[in-house]
Amino acid sequence: MTKLLSIITASIHKNKLSGLFANLETTASDMDSFEVLIKLDDENPEMIAYLETEKRQRPFSIRYIATPRLNGYWNLYLAYNELWEMSSPETYFVIAINDETRFATQHWDDILRRYVGYFSDDVFHLRASKRRHLEFRSLVECIPHGESYGFFTKKWLALTEGIAVGEAAVDTGQECVNYFLRTQCGYSRGVAVDAIKVANEETAVSASHGLSRKEWHKKLWGIYGLYAKLLTRDKIENFYRLAQKLNAYIWASENDLPQFEIEDGRADKKILVKINSQSAPLKSFPYEVDFLTWLSVLFNIESVRVLLKFMPRLVLNPIHTDENKKLGRGNPGDVE
């Protein structure tokens, strides 16, 4: 049977992972419709032994990798892309969640199945978080406020070359790609889903509660470092490149090409649609971001507004307050 969904997560806590498994078992209607792929730290044999037991006892598929911890959260993108590559070949949707996520809707998988083929080219993603209806007006705003519960089609992820883009968290990188697809390519392929509710959405924020000032400042500099890296010209160009790959595939599908290939002409910084590798391009999609374009992305009015509004909060609030829990266009420190 074709898998509907591959769920990717990482964990160092048996109780949290057990809670996730129990939630999936009691809320999904078809245990064969999904699989759970987990990143463990190879220095934690207790978790490995625990998962071996769970694999035998749970009614759904569980697979895992045990890899070096490296720099913890900041390197999770490496493991998440490895897990995406080992996902079931016939999986239609893929989602990355934390181990405290809980589905609050019974038979959510039946609802999810209704969206298979929502676009005939299968290039889209579903948005189930409290921000699902937001459309960001600047790239800077995408970085802290990406879609936390994005169900991406496998076709989308194949074109974006993985689930974690640009050495960033899944929600951040994919939100940046989606921003360029919508604003520069003219395609809105993020579909808000109101019928699937997710509990514990605030865990990404509350994970920073209780940190000492020193611990929070250490995390703060990690956040600053990530922002600085993702807003460099080459990273922004890569987000645009991946958006143009999506754009090229959509164009080819809309034009009913019976056979085509998507080629990345890196020398000219163009995505090419060709009949085959030897043929001339049918259409090209340039993705170069020159210096002036890069500056316009960083310093448009909306980007400056976001920076002025939220960066002082990161500095002045070393410990998150209840106000920081508010979602929407909220706290850029919403990082696990």
N, C-alpha and C positions, 0 to 999 in steps of 0.2 A: 504493500500500500504506500502511496506517495505521502511523505511527511509534509505536514502543513507548516510546522514551525520548528526551528532550532533555537533554543534558549541558551545564551552564553552568559556565564557569570564567573566570578572568582571568589574564593572564600578561605578564611583561616579559622572559622568558627563553626564547630559542629552543630551547635544549637540553632544558629541562624539558618544554616543550610538545611537542617532537618525541618525547620519551620517552613522553608520554601517548598521542600518536597511534599510535605503534608498539605500545603495550600494547593499545589498543583493537582495532587491526587483527589482532593475533595471538591475542586471547582471545575476541572476540565471534564468533558463528557466522553472523550475518546483518548484513552491512554496511549494508543498507537499513533496518534496524530502529531506528537511532538517528541523531541529529545532534549536532554539537558547536557550541555558541554561545560566543563568546569576547569578553571585554572587553579592548581594547588602549588604551594611552595614545596620544592623537593626536600627542604630541611624539616618537613613536618610529617614524619612517618605515621603518626597517629591519625591524621586526616586521611592519608592514603588508605590505611587499614579500614577506617570508617566507611570510606566510599566503596571499597571492595564489597563490604557487607551490604551497603545500600543498593548496589548494582544487582545483587541477587534477590533482594526483597521488594524493591519497588516495581510497580506494574508498567513503568515507562522506561525508555532507554536512557541510561546514564553513561557518559564517557568522560574521561578527564585526561589532563596532562599535568605532570609534576615538573616544574622548571625552576631555575634559580630565581630568588626573590628580586635580585638586582636592586633597583631604587624604588621598590614598592609600587605605590599607585602610579607614579610618574612613568613607569615602564610597562604598565598593564596593556598598552596598545599592542605590544609585541605578541603577548600571549593571546589576546583577543583575535588578532589576525590569524594566528596559528589555529585557533579553535574554529574560526570561520572556514578555513581551508579544509578542515577535517569534518565539517558538517555533512550530513547526508546529501548525496548528489541530487536527490529529487526534492529536497526541501524547497518550499515556495517562499516563506518568510523567515527572516532571522532577526532576533532581538537580543540586545545586550542589557542586562539588568544587574543591580547589586543583590546581595544575598538576603537583604531585608525586604525586598519587593514581595508584595502579596496581591494576587488578583482578588478584587472585591466583587466580581461579577460571575455568577454561576454560568457554566457552559460558555465561557468566553471563546473557546475554540470553535464552537458552532457559529458564533458571530464573526469571528475572524475568517472563517471559510467563505463567507458571503462576499468577501473582498478579493478573492482569487480571480484574476483576469479583469479587475476593475478598469485598468487601461489595457487595451489589446496587446500593446508591446511589452507589458509587464515591467515597465520602468516607472516605479512610484514607491512611496512609502506611506505608512499609516502613522498618525500622530495621536497618542492616547493620554498625554500628560495634561496637567492643568493649563499649560501654555499652548495647547494644540491648535487654537484658533489664531495665535499671534503670527503676524508677518513682519519680520524685523526690517527696519529702515536703514540699517547700517551693518557692515561686517563686524565692527567692533562689538555691537550688541549681541551678535550670534555667539561669540566666544563663551561668555558666561551663562548664556540662556538657551543652549541647544535643547532639542527635543529629547527629554529624558527617556521616553518610552516609544521609540520609533521602531515599527515593524517594517524592515526593509525587504523588498523582494530580492531574491538571489540574483536576478538580472541586474538590478541597480548596483548591488555590491560587486558583481563581476566587472562592471564598467568603472566603478570607483576604486577598483584594485584592492578591495578589502573593506572590512567593517570599520576599522580605526584608521582615520586619514590624518596625515600630517603630524605624526607623533603626538596626537592629542587623544582625549577621551572620545568615545564614539559619538556622543551627542554634539560635542564641539565641532569636530572635523566635518561630520556629515551635514551639520547645520550650515557651515560655511559653503560647502559645495551646493547645497540647496539654495542658498542665498544667490549665488551667481547664476544658477539655472533659472531662477525666477526673475531676477532683475536684469540680467544681461542676455539671457537666451529666450526669455518670454514664456517659459513653461512653469506652471504651478503644479507640481506633482506630489505635494504633501497633502494627504487626505485626513482631515480631522475625524476621529471616531469618538462619538459621544457615548456609545453603548457599552464600551469596555472600560470599567473603572479599575483603577489601581490604588491600593492602599499603601501607606508608609511612604508616600512620595516625598515627605519632608526629611527623610533619613539622610539625604545628601547634604542638607543644611545642618541637621542636628549632630552629624558626625563630628563637627567642629566644636560642639558645646562641651564645656568641661576642660578644655585645653588650658594649660598654663599660658601666661603671657609669652614666655620663651617658646613654647611649642607652637602657639599660634603665629608668632612672628616668623618662625622657621617655615611654617606652611605658607605664610603670606609671601615670603620671598620665592617659594616654589611657584605660587600662582603668578607673581610678577614675571618670573622667568619664562613660564609657559606662554603668557600673553605676548611678551616681547618676541619670543620665537615664532609664534603663529602669525604675527603681524609683519614679519619681514617680507621683503618683496618676493623672494623665491617661494615662500610658503603660500602667499596669496596667489601667486601665479599657478601654483600646483592645484589649489582649490578651483581656480578658473579652468585649468586644463581638464580636470575631471568632470566639471560641469559641461564642458564642450564635448566630452566623450558621450555623456548622456544625451546632449543635444543632437549630436550626429546620429546616434542610434535611433532617436525619436524621429528625426527627419527621414532617415532611410525607411523606417517602418511606415511613416505617413505616405511616402511615395511608392509604397507597395513594391519595393525592389525584391525580386524573388531570391536574389543571392547578393550578399555584400560582405565586406570586411571593414572593420574600423582600424585604421592605422595611425599611430602617433608619429607625425613627422617632426621629431624633436629639433632637427637642424633648423627648420623654418618656423618652429613653434606653431604647428597647425595640426589639427585632427583631420584626417582624410577619410572620406568614404569611397571605397573602391569595389569593383566587381570581384577582383581577386588581387593577389599581391603583385601581379605583373601588369595590371591594367592602369590606365591613367585615372586620376581622381575624378569622381563625379561631382564632388563638392568638398570644399575645405572650410574648416572652422578655426580661425586663429585664436590663440590664447595668450599671446605675449602681453605682459603687464609692464609697460615702460615706466620710467621714473615718475613722470608727471601723473600718470594714472594711479600709480601706487600712492602718491601723496594725496590725490583726490579721494581715494578710498579711506585713508587714515584720518584725514582732516576735513571731511565734509561736516556740515552743521550738525547732523544727527550724531556722528561719531564723537565730536567734541562735547556735545551735550551729555552723552552717556559717560564719557570719561570724567567730566567735571562733577557729575552727580554721584557716581559710585566709587571712584578711586579713593576719595577721602574717607569713605566708610570703612574701607579695608584697613586704612592706617589708624583711624580713631577708635575702631571697635576691635580690639585684640581678642575679645571673647564675644561670640555672637549673642545678640539679644533676641527676645521674642519677635521684635520688629523685623529682624533679618529673615524670619521664617516665611514672610509673605512672598508668595510666588507672583508670577506675572513678570513685569520688567523689574525684577528685584536684584538681590545682592550678587555681585560678581564673585563673591567668595563661595558660591554654591558648588564647592568641589569636595568630593569625598576624600 
